[in-house]
């Protein structure tokens, strides 16, 4: 017995020796994150500096923020691999052995519900609700304002049901395809129906976006690890070896949001309807309208046109100021090869300078309270991680009575994840959000004149031809989506898991590249929707139809990887950047509702991963044939 | 009282097939005399087709690797059956090989006077290759492709790669252990005995396995085997054809001894690094979760470290969950490499642990290791 209880003596090391061990460890981890993040940072900075030729406002704050993002991501990813994922896998592997169906399923439901409340992106969508005009989209307005609580509960219940189905799938070896078809067909039906209903139409974007944002950097790794644990234990589990819950967790909430919308449509109790509890407040409504009108009013008239002084100067000197544009109006005719204008008026306009003057080149945003943001980030991270971990811990110790193997590593991992996520969120506040909103808003300058972020005066369009400019902005959108996706922590976790489960067959880099290309295409399509004003249902339904066919002809493994990739693409890095860009483009073309771009970013990665899967299978089978011939 | 029964008449067969085929193979192999087995996930080496732009899109094939315990009496029968079932003599990709056991202990008393088994007729078509060697290399996660490619360039056919976990020094470092990645890749290459030394040396160099912390490499004899694992790694377009030519000459001459002439010409680097011969690979197969205890004990007794791979037991009692679903019987396969003197002590220690835990279906297998290289301090 004695020999068994013996633990091995620790190796005694000097501080110097410890440092030599820590150095390559830290170096590797930092390098890993730099590899993921450099593309999006470089893209944003180069875009601002070289294409727009504008300096970066708050540059020092952004530089500090980038360093914090890198360090935070490093800690967070390390925390995932050391703590959260082994924790999730342990519970997944223990549940089917020690618990009955009811306990398993109630745990699954609780996990889904808890994960939704923890996810910070839901709050982002609610914030976006403030920009909705109640008169043009009353149902959407009500869902995001007076029924906001119900909305979050509906999404939570949706995710909860999704996790239940996900776990049942592993227990009974159902194919993911069998669940995907009815869900997508139901969603198609809902979307088409909503498309032809005046009140429901604006809800389409919200519903699909809710599906996209529920699966964030904490939920995805946890749910993946849970699935891997369960299917490791359940014999003959053909269901894609642990994947698929993320897919369901992005589809069920859409159904839930639609159902909620149908419910309120039936009850007729949303904004402006007879059963509405909200008194139709004329004053509030008009205030709202006034606010949005004021927002649209071009305040820069004085900066973009000639001032009174300019006019006096011109009147005295008679000289057209440099940088002017002349146009003529009047009755024109061609007479013996000459153009003659009767009753002519000549208009002298100030030409937009290519370079706008920066109003105030700050290095640090003084309005931003560093410690306030740090506190917010800590609270946000704690809210996202701790309740879920507590739930796992209670179930594991209280119900399953299982000892936690390697609990010291798991504890450190959770601590790392907590600190990492706080820093990472702080870094997003400091760097990615300001940089993203500067560049995001400036992106539409490729086809229209804009007033750049923090600048005085207008900035002329990059391209004279409007159509070329629109194409360019779509390409910029692609690059933004592609490079932001590579930095997403949830995608990194998914890639690592896929690599681990396939014993390195399907490399992480292959998955990440396919997904990033898909998101790029999706964002580009979303931007195209905005600039060409295409209806969302046109943009969503055809890809989903193609998907159904591709899903049918692809192997179960690829279907699982591909559909799960869709859920992880829209995380804390992509969402603020895409929203800022959507808002920027939306403002410049007068479209106020920017929902739907995220949903597009979820569809196309599925397509690209399935296509890559098909190509790989093709090249493999052709090789086997060659061998047979040889 | 000892729970481990010693067997002199056991043999070990390794079968590698494409993912998804293991279940089908197992039931038939058991009918031919296979007793117990462990199934472990693996991948083949990177396949890179000739079609240019597909290259970045190529992935390595997923494989399943099985270790089947059988009696010496039925070993050849099982080997024949495995070749037929896996169809690797025809077109399917896979490998079957026998691994010599000097001793074996099991917690169950296995009847070596075998019950009835299906006798497989020998056919000329299924003639196993003889005098092979297995090179096994444990390296850091992510390094395997490089080492495997070096072996393939030297003429080895298709390394198979597993994911494993290194145990030993890491567990003695306190919290600092998080800085040491325990994840390892384990490469298995079967080569002709004559080419073994050359390929072994190339792999040692490619992986710098003589340096501290880089890994461990050793050989095992493989008396008989049937390997059909085509791979084309490397950028060379003529690689496959060379391989085919060599194979054609092999078939013409009905042996590989003609290749001996080559060895003088080939630049065989004289290997002067420290290496050890006549080690013992002690392979312990036990319930998942118990491994740490065995490893701790073994390290007190004289082992320096261990490599662990997770797999599932096949051929034991079926386990059911509360919900009535079949449950996998998860196992750990732990490899210790020790000098022959400590084997008996280790065996005693393992026996003690198994007595305490009453763990069924545990096995301790002793496999001779003629040659090994690592950083020996």
Interface residues (C-beta under 8 A of the other chain):
Chain A: X1 X3 X4 X6 X7 X8 X9 X10 X11 X13 X18 X21 X22 X25 X78 X82 X96 X97 X98 X99 X100 X101 X104 X171 X172 X232 X233 X234 X235 X236 X405 X408 X409 X412 X500 X502 X503 X504 X505 X506 X507 X510 X612 X615 X616 X619 X620 X622 X623 X624 X627 X628 X630
Chain B: X23 X41 X42 X43 X44 X47 X49 X51 X54 X56 X57 X58 X59 X60 X61 X62 X91 X93 X144 X161 X162 X163 X169 X171 X172 X173 X174 X175 X176 X177 X178 X179 X180 X185 X230 X240 X244 X289 X292 X293 X296 X297 X299 X300 X319 X321 X322 X323 X325 X326 X327 X328 X330 X349 X352 X353 X356
